[in-house]
Amino acid sequence: MLDGDYEYYAELEALSEGNKEDFYRSILAELKLSDTWSTCEVYLQLISDKNDLAEILAYVQANPSAIEEYAARLSGVYQTEVEQIYSQYIYETAAAGAIFQ
């Protein structure tokens, strides 16, 4: 999985004999430690497939431009946070645009 192949997750999870939630959390921790584009894609696919809203929110807070992709999914549970992130994103985008004028 650390080389970017998400398909291995289901196989690894099936082979896992312990608690599935613990397995999921340990895989997330490993993916977060590996700072490559391919592992980021696997991380995003995994949290999306598991509908891990808390983890998605943490990702969007660190990457406000992702709010457009995840706002609909997050807004049911994290309405206030979504509004704050959107405001931050709009402000930062406008500020960046002002630099180029």
Biopython code that builds the backbone (N, CA, C, O; Angstrom):
import numpy as np
from Bio.PDB.StructureBuilder import StructureBuilder

atoms = [
    (1, "MET", "N", (0.815, -1.192, 0.000)),
    (1, "MET", "CA", (0.000, 0.000, 0.000)),
    (1, "MET", "C", (0.859, 1.255, 0.000)),
    (1, "MET", "O", (0.463, 2.286, -0.544)),
    (2, "LEU", "N", (2.013, 1.168, 0.600)),
    (2, "LEU", "CA", (2.864, 2.347, 0.673)),
    (2, "LEU", "C", (3.431, 2.736, -0.678)),
    (2, "LEU", "O", (3.986, 3.823, -0.834)),
    (3, "ASP", "N", (3.292, 1.850, -1.658)),
    (3, "ASP", "CA", (3.720, 2.210, -3.012)),
    (3, "ASP", "C", (2.549, 2.724, -3.841)),
    (3, "ASP", "O", (2.682, 2.928, -5.048)),
    (4, "GLY", "N", (1.401, 2.935, -3.197)),
    (4, "GLY", "CA", (0.268, 3.546, -3.871)),
    (4, "GLY", "C", (-0.784, 2.587, -4.380)),
    (4, "GLY", "O", (-1.672, 3.006, -5.123)),
    (5, "ASP", "N", (-0.727, 1.325, -4.016)),
    (5, "ASP", "CA", (-1.690, 0.346, -4.512)),
    (5, "ASP", "C", (-2.771, 0.090, -3.465)),
    (5, "ASP", "O", (-2.575, -0.687, -2.530)),
    (6, "TYR", "N", (-3.896, 0.745, -3.634)),
    (6, "TYR", "CA", (-5.003, 0.660, -2.676)),
    (6, "TYR", "C", (-5.641, -0.726, -2.640)),
    (6, "TYR", "O", (-6.180, -1.128, -1.609)),
    (7, "GLU", "N", (-5.591, -1.443, -3.724)),
    (7, "GLU", "CA", (-6.255, -2.744, -3.813)),
    (7, "GLU", "C", (-5.769, -3.724, -2.745)),
    (7, "GLU", "O", (-6.491, -4.655, -2.387)),
    (8, "TYR", "N", (-4.569, -3.525, -2.241)),
    (8, "TYR", "CA", (-4.040, -4.420, -1.218)),
    (8, "TYR", "C", (-4.756, -4.279, 0.122)),
    (8, "TYR", "O", (-4.704, -5.191, 0.948)),
    (9, "TYR", "N", (-5.416, -3.158, 0.345)),
    (9, "TYR", "CA", (-6.032, -2.942, 1.655)),
    (9, "TYR", "C", (-7.054, -4.026, 1.983)),
    (9, "TYR", "O", (-7.023, -4.594, 3.075)),
    (10, "ALA", "N", (-7.950, -4.313, 1.059)),
    (10, "ALA", "CA", (-8.986, -5.318, 1.319)),
    (10, "ALA", "C", (-8.368, -6.682, 1.622)),
    (10, "ALA", "O", (-8.834, -7.404, 2.504)),
    (11, "GLU", "N", (-7.321, -7.021, 0.886)),
    (11, "GLU", "CA", (-6.646, -8.300, 1.127)),
    (11, "GLU", "C", (-5.979, -8.320, 2.502)),
    (11, "GLU", "O", (-6.095, -9.295, 3.244)),
    (12, "LEU", "N", (-5.289, -7.246, 2.828)),
    (12, "LEU", "CA", (-4.628, -7.166, 4.132)),
    (12, "LEU", "C", (-5.643, -7.188, 5.273)),
    (12, "LEU", "O", (-5.420, -7.827, 6.301)),
    (13, "GLU", "N", (-6.748, -6.493, 5.084)),
    (13, "GLU", "CA", (-7.783, -6.461, 6.115)),
    (13, "GLU", "C", (-8.379, -7.854, 6.322)),
    (13, "GLU", "O", (-8.632, -8.262, 7.456)),
    (14, "ALA", "N", (-8.601, -8.580, 5.231)),
    (14, "ALA", "CA", (-9.143, -9.934, 5.329)),
    (14, "ALA", "C", (-8.175, -10.871, 6.056)),
    (14, "ALA", "O", (-8.600, -11.764, 6.789)),
    (15, "LEU", "N", (-6.893, -10.665, 5.852)),
    (15, "LEU", "CA", (-5.886, -11.507, 6.499)),
    (15, "LEU", "C", (-5.646, -11.129, 7.961)),
    (15, "LEU", "O", (-5.121, -11.921, 8.744)),
    (16, "SER", "N", (-6.033, -9.925, 8.307)),
    (16, "SER", "CA", (-5.823, -9.439, 9.667)),
    (16, "SER", "C", (-6.673, -10.248, 10.645)),
    (16, "SER", "O", (-7.870, -10.440, 10.429)),
    (17, "GLU", "N", (-6.049, -10.714, 11.711)),
    (17, "GLU", "CA", (-6.764, -11.526, 12.694)),
    (17, "GLU", "C", (-7.263, -10.707, 13.875)),
    (17, "GLU", "O", (-8.095, -11.176, 14.651)),
    (18, "GLY", "N", (-6.769, -9.505, 14.011)),
    (18, "GLY", "CA", (-7.144, -8.676, 15.150)),
    (18, "GLY", "C", (-8.368, -7.825, 14.861)),
    (18, "GLY", "O", (-9.132, -8.080, 13.930)),
    (19, "ASN", "N", (-8.521, -6.825, 15.678)),
    (19, "ASN", "CA", (-9.611, -5.875, 15.563)),
    (19, "ASN", "C", (-9.473, -5.088, 14.265)),
    (19, "ASN", "O", (-8.412, -4.529, 13.986)),
    (20, "LYS", "N", (-10.535, -5.041, 13.475)),
    (20, "LYS", "CA", (-10.493, -4.364, 12.169)),
    (20, "LYS", "C", (-10.274, -2.859, 12.323)),
    (20, "LYS", "O", (-9.587, -2.245, 11.507)),
    (21, "GLU", "N", (-10.852, -2.268, 13.359)),
    (21, "GLU", "CA", (-10.666, -0.833, 13.590)),
    (21, "GLU", "C", (-9.211, -0.527, 13.940)),
    (21, "GLU", "O", (-8.649, 0.459, 13.464)),
    (22, "ASP", "N", (-8.612, -1.360, 14.760)),
    (22, "ASP", "CA", (-7.196, -1.178, 15.104)),
    (22, "ASP", "C", (-6.323, -1.319, 13.861)),
    (22, "ASP", "O", (-5.369, -0.566, 13.671)),
    (23, "PHE", "N", (-6.660, -2.286, 13.025)),
    (23, "PHE", "CA", (-5.918, -2.487, 11.778)),
    (23, "PHE", "C", (-6.028, -1.243, 10.893)),
    (23, "PHE", "O", (-5.029, -0.752, 10.366)),
    (24, "TYR", "N", (-7.253, -0.745, 10.741)),
    (24, "TYR", "CA", (-7.501, 0.458, 9.942)),
    (24, "TYR", "C", (-6.680, 1.634, 10.473)),
    (24, "TYR", "O", (-6.031, 2.340, 9.701)),
    (25, "ARG", "N", (-6.708, 1.841, 11.780)),
    (25, "ARG", "CA", (-5.974, 2.964, 12.386)),
    (25, "ARG", "C", (-4.462, 2.811, 12.202)),
    (25, "ARG", "O", (-3.761, 3.800, 11.991)),
    (26, "SER", "N", (-3.964, 1.591, 12.281)),
    (26, "SER", "CA", (-2.521, 1.395, 12.098)),
    (26, "SER", "C", (-2.112, 1.658, 10.647)),
    (26, "SER", "O", (-1.045, 2.215, 10.392)),
    (27, "ILE", "N", (-2.952, 1.259, 9.708)),
    (27, "ILE", "CA", (-2.672, 1.544, 8.293)),
    (27, "ILE", "C", (-2.698, 3.051, 8.052)),
    (27, "ILE", "O", (-1.834, 3.583, 7.354)),
    (28, "LEU", "N", (-3.686, 3.743, 8.626)),
    (28, "LEU", "CA", (-3.744, 5.207, 8.483)),
    (28, "LEU", "C", (-2.471, 5.855, 9.014)),
    (28, "LEU", "O", (-1.913, 6.751, 8.381)),
    (29, "ALA", "N", (-2.019, 5.404, 10.164)),
    (29, "ALA", "CA", (-0.803, 5.972, 10.758)),
    (29, "ALA", "C", (0.396, 5.775, 9.836)),
    (29, "ALA", "O", (1.199, 6.690, 9.657)),
    (30, "GLU", "N", (0.517, 4.602, 9.258)),
    (30, "GLU", "CA", (1.628, 4.346, 8.333)),
    (30, "GLU", "C", (1.528, 5.223, 7.090)),
    (30, "GLU", "O", (2.532, 5.760, 6.622)),
    (31, "LEU", "N", (0.324, 5.365, 6.561)),
    (31, "LEU", "CA", (0.142, 6.188, 5.362)),
    (31, "LEU", "C", (0.469, 7.652, 5.646)),
    (31, "LEU", "O", (1.036, 8.339, 4.796)),
    (32, "LYS", "N", (0.117, 8.125, 6.827)),
    (32, "LYS", "CA", (0.410, 9.514, 7.191)),
    (32, "LYS", "C", (1.912, 9.756, 7.320)),
    (32, "LYS", "O", (2.404, 10.833, 6.984)),
    (33, "LEU", "N", (2.631, 8.758, 7.803)),
    (33, "LEU", "CA", (4.079, 8.902, 7.967)),
    (33, "LEU", "C", (4.809, 8.936, 6.635)),
    (33, "LEU", "O", (5.847, 9.586, 6.504)),
    (34, "SER", "N", (4.275, 8.246, 5.663)),
    (34, "SER", "CA", (4.894, 8.217, 4.339)),
    (34, "SER", "C", (4.398, 9.426, 3.563)),
    (34, "SER", "O", (3.211, 9.531, 3.253)),
    (35, "ASP", "N", (5.285, 10.312, 3.259)),
    (35, "ASP", "CA", (4.902, 11.597, 2.669)),
    (35, "ASP", "C", (5.127, 11.612, 1.159)),
    (35, "ASP", "O", (5.934, 12.388, 0.647)),
    (36, "THR", "N", (4.402, 10.741, 0.454)),
    (36, "THR", "CA", (4.515, 10.714, -1.001)),
    (36, "THR", "C", (3.143, 10.935, -1.612)),
    (36, "THR", "O", (2.117, 10.747, -0.959)),
    (37, "TRP", "N", (3.141, 11.334, -2.863)),
    (37, "TRP", "CA", (1.888, 11.571, -3.574)),
    (37, "TRP", "C", (1.054, 10.301, -3.640)),
    (37, "TRP", "O", (-0.158, 10.345, -3.427)),
    (38, "SER", "N", (1.687, 9.172, -3.932)),
    (38, "SER", "CA", (0.934, 7.923, -4.095)),
    (38, "SER", "C", (0.305, 7.464, -2.781)),
    (38, "SER", "O", (-0.818, 6.961, -2.785)),
    (39, "THR", "N", (1.004, 7.627, -1.661)),
    (39, "THR", "CA", (0.400, 7.229, -0.392)),
    (39, "THR", "C", (-0.702, 8.198, 0.019)),
    (39, "THR", "O", (-1.660, 7.801, 0.681)),
    (40, "CYS", "N", (-0.576, 9.447, -0.362)),
    (40, "CYS", "CA", (-1.646, 10.409, -0.092)),
    (40, "CYS", "C", (-2.919, 9.997, -0.827)),
    (40, "CYS", "O", (-4.013, 10.083, -0.270)),
    (41, "GLU", "N", (-2.780, 9.555, -2.058)),
    (41, "GLU", "CA", (-3.939, 9.096, -2.827)),
    (41, "GLU", "C", (-4.581, 7.873, -2.173)),
    (41, "GLU", "O", (-5.807, 7.778, -2.106)),
    (42, "VAL", "N", (-3.768, 6.947, -1.697)),
    (42, "VAL", "CA", (-4.292, 5.757, -1.012)),
    (42, "VAL", "C", (-5.000, 6.175, 0.275)),
    (42, "VAL", "O", (-6.086, 5.683, 0.581)),
    (43, "TYR", "N", (-4.380, 7.080, 1.022)),
    (43, "TYR", "CA", (-4.964, 7.599, 2.256)),
    (43, "TYR", "C", (-6.339, 8.208, 1.990)),
    (43, "TYR", "O", (-7.302, 7.912, 2.698)),
    (44, "LEU", "N", (-6.428, 9.052, 0.977)),
    (44, "LEU", "CA", (-7.701, 9.698, 0.661)),
    (44, "LEU", "C", (-8.756, 8.691, 0.223)),
    (44, "LEU", "O", (-9.919, 8.802, 0.609)),
    (45, "GLN", "N", (-8.363, 7.729, -0.564)),
    (45, "GLN", "CA", (-9.318, 6.718, -1.004)),
    (45, "GLN", "C", (-9.802, 5.883, 0.183)),
    (45, "GLN", "O", (-10.985, 5.554, 0.276)),
    (46, "LEU", "N", (-8.901, 5.550, 1.069)),
    (46, "LEU", "CA", (-9.257, 4.740, 2.231)),
    (46, "LEU", "C", (-10.224, 5.477, 3.155)),
    (46, "LEU", "O", (-11.254, 4.921, 3.536)),
    (47, "ILE", "N", (-9.910, 6.710, 3.518)),
    (47, "ILE", "CA", (-10.803, 7.437, 4.430)),
    (47, "ILE", "C", (-12.134, 7.744, 3.762)),
    (47, "ILE", "O", (-13.165, 7.823, 4.430)),
    (48, "SER", "N", (-12.112, 7.915, 2.455)),
    (48, "SER", "CA", (-13.351, 8.143, 1.722)),
    (48, "SER", "C", (-14.201, 6.879, 1.689)),
    (48, "SER", "O", (-15.401, 6.929, 1.958)),
    (49, "ASP", "N", (-13.587, 5.749, 1.363)),
    (49, "ASP", "CA", (-14.320, 4.483, 1.310)),
    (49, "ASP", "C", (-14.876, 4.087, 2.676)),
    (49, "ASP", "O", (-15.969, 3.528, 2.764)),
    (50, "LYS", "N", (-14.133, 4.373, 3.730)),
    (50, "LYS", "CA", (-14.582, 4.051, 5.089)),
    (50, "LYS", "C", (-15.528, 5.124, 5.641)),
    (50, "LYS", "O", (-16.083, 4.972, 6.729)),
    (51, "ASN", "N", (-15.704, 6.204, 4.882)),
    (51, "ASN", "CA", (-16.523, 7.342, 5.300)),
    (51, "ASN", "C", (-16.109, 7.824, 6.697)),
    (51, "ASN", "O", (-16.948, 8.079, 7.561)),
    (52, "ASP", "N", (-14.817, 7.938, 6.886)),
    (52, "ASP", "CA", (-14.233, 8.371, 8.150)),
    (52, "ASP", "C", (-14.277, 9.899, 8.196)),
    (52, "ASP", "O", (-13.313, 10.576, 7.839)),
    (53, "LEU", "N", (-15.412, 10.419, 8.641)),
    (53, "LEU", "CA", (-15.634, 11.862, 8.584)),
    (53, "LEU", "C", (-14.643, 12.651, 9.434)),
    (53, "LEU", "O", (-14.215, 13.734, 9.033)),
    (54, "ALA", "N", (-14.277, 12.133, 10.583)),
    (54, "ALA", "CA", (-13.308, 12.843, 11.429)),
    (54, "ALA", "C", (-11.962, 12.954, 10.721)),
    (54, "ALA", "O", (-11.310, 13.996, 10.777)),
    (55, "GLU", "N", (-11.556, 11.895, 10.066)),
    (55, "GLU", "CA", (-10.275, 11.901, 9.346)),
    (55, "GLU", "C", (-10.360, 12.785, 8.099)),
    (55, "GLU", "O", (-9.404, 13.485, 7.765)),
    (56, "ILE", "N", (-11.499, 12.750, 7.417)),
    (56, "ILE", "CA", (-11.696, 13.617, 6.250)),
    (56, "ILE", "C", (-11.644, 15.077, 6.684)),
    (56, "ILE", "O", (-11.017, 15.904, 6.021)),
    (57, "LEU", "N", (-12.302, 15.393, 7.797)),
    (57, "LEU", "CA", (-12.275, 16.764, 8.309)),
    (57, "LEU", "C", (-10.848, 17.199, 8.626)),
    (57, "LEU", "O", (-10.451, 18.313, 8.285)),
    (58, "ALA", "N", (-10.085, 16.343, 9.266)),
    (58, "ALA", "CA", (-8.689, 16.681, 9.587)),
    (58, "ALA", "C", (-7.898, 16.950, 8.311)),
    (58, "ALA", "O", (-7.092, 17.879, 8.260)),
    (59, "TYR", "N", (-8.128, 16.142, 7.287)),
    (59, "TYR", "CA", (-7.430, 16.346, 6.013)),
    (59, "TYR", "C", (-7.822, 17.692, 5.397)),
    (59, "TYR", "O", (-6.963, 18.442, 4.934)),
    (60, "VAL", "N", (-9.109, 17.989, 5.395)),
    (60, "VAL", "CA", (-9.591, 19.234, 4.788)),
    (60, "VAL", "C", (-9.110, 20.446, 5.583)),
    (60, "VAL", "O", (-8.805, 21.485, 4.999)),
    (61, "GLN", "N", (-9.039, 20.325, 6.890)),
    (61, "GLN", "CA", (-8.520, 21.433, 7.697)),
    (61, "GLN", "C", (-7.065, 21.727, 7.340)),
    (61, "GLN", "O", (-6.643, 22.883, 7.341)),
    (62, "ALA", "N", (-6.311, 20.695, 7.040)),
    (62, "ALA", "CA", (-4.909, 20.873, 6.651)),
    (62, "ALA", "C", (-4.763, 21.262, 5.184)),
    (62, "ALA", "O", (-3.733, 21.802, 4.782)),
    (63, "ASN", "N", (-5.798, 20.987, 4.381)),
    (63, "ASN", "CA", (-5.782, 21.252, 2.937)),
    (63, "ASN", "C", (-7.101, 21.904, 2.536)),
    (63, "ASN", "O", (-7.943, 21.254, 1.915)),
    (64, "PRO", "N", (-7.296, 23.185, 2.881)),
    (64, "PRO", "CA", (-8.588, 23.838, 2.674)),
    (64, "PRO", "C", (-9.118, 23.792, 1.243)),
    (64, "PRO", "O", (-10.330, 23.860, 1.038)),
    (65, "SER", "N", (-8.249, 23.679, 0.262)),
    (65, "SER", "CA", (-8.744, 23.614, -1.118)),
    (65, "SER", "C", (-9.555, 22.344, -1.372)),
    (65, "SER", "O", (-10.296, 22.274, -2.353)),
    (66, "ALA", "N", (-9.426, 21.348, -0.511)),
    (66, "ALA", "CA", (-10.191, 20.103, -0.655)),
    (66, "ALA", "C", (-11.630, 20.247, -0.172)),
    (66, "ALA", "O", (-12.428, 19.323, -0.328)),
    (67, "ILE", "N", (-11.969, 21.388, 0.409)),
    (67, "ILE", "CA", (-13.322, 21.574, 0.947)),
    (67, "ILE", "C", (-14.386, 21.421, -0.131)),
    (67, "ILE", "O", (-15.474, 20.911, 0.138)),
    (68, "GLU", "N", (-14.084, 21.854, -1.330)),
    (68, "GLU", "CA", (-15.072, 21.745, -2.400)),
    (68, "GLU", "C", (-15.449, 20.295, -2.673)),
    (68, "GLU", "O", (-16.600, 20.001, -2.995)),
    (69, "GLU", "N", (-14.500, 19.404, -2.547)),
    (69, "GLU", "CA", (-14.760, 17.988, -2.803)),
    (69, "GLU", "C", (-15.508, 17.311, -1.655)),
    (69, "GLU", "O", (-16.318, 16.416, -1.893)),
    (70, "TYR", "N", (-15.248, 17.723, -0.427)),
    (70, "TYR", "CA", (-15.769, 16.997, 0.729)),
    (70, "TYR", "C", (-16.856, 17.730, 1.515)),
    (70, "TYR", "O", (-17.394, 17.162, 2.465)),
    (71, "ALA", "N", (-17.192, 18.948, 1.162)),
    (71, "ALA", "CA", (-18.146, 19.738, 1.944)),
    (71, "ALA", "C", (-19.496, 19.051, 2.103)),
    (71, "ALA", "O", (-20.042, 19.009, 3.206)),
    (72, "ALA", "N", (-20.034, 18.520, 1.026)),
    (72, "ALA", "CA", (-21.359, 17.895, 1.099)),
    (72, "ALA", "C", (-21.364, 16.725, 2.078)),
    (72, "ALA", "O", (-22.321, 16.542, 2.831)),
    (73, "ARG", "N", (-20.317, 15.954, 2.065)),
    (73, "ARG", "CA", (-20.238, 14.790, 2.947)),
    (73, "ARG", "C", (-20.058, 15.211, 4.409)),
    (73, "ARG", "O", (-20.615, 14.587, 5.312)),
    (74, "LEU", "N", (-19.287, 16.262, 4.633)),
    (74, "LEU", "CA", (-18.972, 16.686, 5.995)),
    (74, "LEU", "C", (-20.051, 17.552, 6.637)),
    (74, "LEU", "O", (-20.189, 17.556, 7.860)),
    (75, "SER", "N", (-20.810, 18.280, 5.838)),
    (75, "SER", "CA", (-21.696, 19.307, 6.385)),
    (75, "SER", "C", (-22.800, 18.766, 7.292)),
    (75, "SER", "O", (-23.276, 19.492, 8.164)),
    (76, "GLY", "N", (-23.212, 17.534, 7.114)),
    (76, "GLY", "CA", (-24.249, 16.980, 7.978)),
    (76, "GLY", "C", (-23.815, 16.867, 9.430)),
    (76, "GLY", "O", (-24.628, 17.038, 10.338)),
    (77, "VAL", "N", (-22.550, 16.584, 9.651)),
    (77, "VAL", "CA", (-22.025, 16.378, 11.002)),
    (77, "VAL", "C", (-21.173, 17.564, 11.462)),
    (77, "VAL", "O", (-21.144, 17.890, 12.648)),
    (78, "TYR", "N", (-20.489, 18.196, 10.529)),
    (78, "TYR", "CA", (-19.523, 19.250, 10.858)),
    (78, "TYR", "C", (-19.866, 20.569, 10.155)),
    (78, "TYR", "O", (-19.003, 21.179, 9.525)),
    (79, "GLN", "N", (-21.113, 21.001, 10.263)),
    (79, "GLN", "CA", (-21.568, 22.203, 9.556)),
    (79, "GLN", "C", (-20.722, 23.432, 9.901)),
    (79, "GLN", "O", (-20.284, 24.149, 9.001)),
    (80, "THR", "N", (-20.493, 23.677, 11.174)),
    (80, "THR", "CA", (-19.728, 24.856, 11.598)),
    (80, "THR", "C", (-18.307, 24.814, 11.051)),
    (80, "THR", "O", (-17.799, 25.816, 10.549)),
    (81, "GLU", "N", (-17.674, 23.658, 11.149)),
    (81, "GLU", "CA", (-16.307, 23.514, 10.659)),
    (81, "GLU", "C", (-16.235, 23.711, 9.149)),
    (81, "GLU", "O", (-15.307, 24.341, 8.643)),
    (82, "VAL", "N", (-17.214, 23.173, 8.435)),
    (82, "VAL", "CA", (-17.252, 23.332, 6.974)),
    (82, "VAL", "C", (-17.374, 24.806, 6.615)),
    (82, "VAL", "O", (-16.682, 25.283, 5.715)),
    (83, "GLU", "N", (-18.240, 25.527, 7.304)),
    (83, "GLU", "CA", (-18.398, 26.959, 7.037)),
    (83, "GLU", "C", (-17.100, 27.715, 7.318)),
    (83, "GLU", "O", (-16.717, 28.602, 6.555)),
    (84, "GLN", "N", (-16.428, 27.365, 8.409)),
    (84, "GLN", "CA", (-15.164, 28.029, 8.748)),
    (84, "GLN", "C", (-14.087, 27.746, 7.703)),
    (84, "GLN", "O", (-13.345, 28.644, 7.306)),
    (85, "ILE", "N", (-14.011, 26.503, 7.265)),
    (85, "ILE", "CA", (-13.003, 26.139, 6.267)),
    (85, "ILE", "C", (-13.303, 26.825, 4.944)),
    (85, "ILE", "O", (-12.391, 27.321, 4.282)),
    (86, "TYR", "N", (-14.578, 26.858, 4.549)),
    (86, "TYR", "CA", (-14.947, 27.558, 3.315)),
    (86, "TYR", "C", (-14.568, 29.029, 3.400)),
    (86, "TYR", "O", (-14.017, 29.587, 2.451)),
    (87, "SER", "N", (-14.859, 29.658, 4.531)),
    (87, "SER", "CA", (-14.504, 31.074, 4.706)),
    (87, "SER", "C", (-13.000, 31.277, 4.580)),
    (87, "SER", "O", (-12.541, 32.187, 3.890)),
    (88, "GLN", "N", (-12.246, 30.426, 5.249)),
    (88, "GLN", "CA", (-10.783, 30.501, 5.180)),
    (88, "GLN", "C", (-10.313, 30.309, 3.745)),
    (88, "GLN", "O", (-9.458, 31.054, 3.266)),
    (89, "TYR", "N", (-10.861, 29.328, 3.066)),
    (89, "TYR", "CA", (-10.472, 29.020, 1.689)),
    (89, "TYR", "C", (-10.784, 30.195, 0.755)),
    (89, "TYR", "O", (-9.954, 30.570, -0.073)),
    (90, "ILE", "N", (-11.959, 30.760, 0.889)),
    (90, "ILE", "CA", (-12.344, 31.897, 0.048)),
    (90, "ILE", "C", (-11.434, 33.092, 0.323)),
    (90, "ILE", "O", (-10.974, 33.753, -0.608)),
    (91, "TYR", "N", (-11.176, 33.368, 1.593)),
    (91, "TYR", "CA", (-10.311, 34.482, 1.964)),
    (91, "TYR", "C", (-8.902, 34.293, 1.396)),
    (91, "TYR", "O", (-8.331, 35.217, 0.816)),
    (92, "GLU", "N", (-8.350, 33.093, 1.566)),
    (92, "GLU", "CA", (-6.994, 32.832, 1.078)),
    (92, "GLU", "C", (-6.919, 32.882, -0.445)),
    (92, "GLU", "O", (-5.935, 33.361, -1.008)),
    (93, "THR", "N", (-7.957, 32.390, -1.103)),
    (93, "THR", "CA", (-7.989, 32.426, -2.567)),
    (93, "THR", "C", (-8.078, 33.867, -3.061)),
    (93, "THR", "O", (-7.406, 34.247, -4.019)),
    (94, "ALA", "N", (-8.913, 34.661, -2.399)),
    (94, "ALA", "CA", (-9.043, 36.069, -2.777)),
    (94, "ALA", "C", (-7.743, 36.825, -2.516)),
    (94, "ALA", "O", (-7.329, 37.655, -3.326)),
    (95, "ALA", "N", (-7.107, 36.539, -1.393)),
    (95, "ALA", "CA", (-5.842, 37.204, -1.065)),
    (95, "ALA", "C", (-4.763, 36.842, -2.079)),
    (95, "ALA", "O", (-3.974, 37.695, -2.483)),
    (96, "ALA", "N", (-4.730, 35.589, -2.485)),
    (96, "ALA", "CA", (-3.745, 35.163, -3.483)),
    (96, "ALA", "C", (-4.010, 35.846, -4.815)),
    (96, "ALA", "O", (-3.072, 36.210, -5.526)),
    (97, "GLY", "N", (-5.272, 36.020, -5.155)),
    (97, "GLY", "CA", (-5.623, 36.702, -6.398)),
    (97, "GLY", "C", (-5.249, 38.172, -6.362)),
    (97, "GLY", "O", (-4.865, 38.742, -7.383)),
    (98, "ALA", "N", (-5.357, 38.785, -5.201)),
    (98, "ALA", "CA", (-5.024, 40.202, -5.064)),
    (98, "ALA", "C", (-3.534, 40.442, -5.277)),
    (98, "ALA", "O", (-3.133, 41.515, -5.728)),
    (99, "ILE", "N", (-2.731, 39.465, -4.958)),
    (99, "ILE", "CA", (-1.280, 39.588, -5.137)),
    (99, "ILE", "C", (-0.935, 39.737, -6.614)),
    (99, "ILE", "O", (0.009, 40.445, -6.967)),
    (100, "PHE", "N", (-1.691, 39.076, -7.466)),
    (100, "PHE", "CA", (-1.380, 39.067, -8.891)),
    (100, "PHE", "C", (-2.020, 40.214, -9.662)),
    (100, "PHE", "O", (-1.900, 40.273, -10.886)),
    (101, "GLN", "N", (-2.687, 41.111, -8.980)),
    (101, "GLN", "CA", (-3.319, 42.231, -9.686)),
    (101, "GLN", "C", (-2.405, 43.412, -9.788)),
    (101, "GLN", "O", (-2.782, 44.438, -10.353)),
]
sb = StructureBuilder()
sb.init_structure("model")
sb.init_model(0)
sb.init_chain("A")
sb.init_seg("    ")
for serial, (resi, resn, name, xyz) in enumerate(atoms, 1):
    if name == "N":
        sb.init_residue(resn, " ", resi, " ")
    sb.init_atom(name, np.array(xyz, "f"), 0.0, 1.0, " ", f" {name:<3s}", serial, name[0])
structure = sb.get_structure()
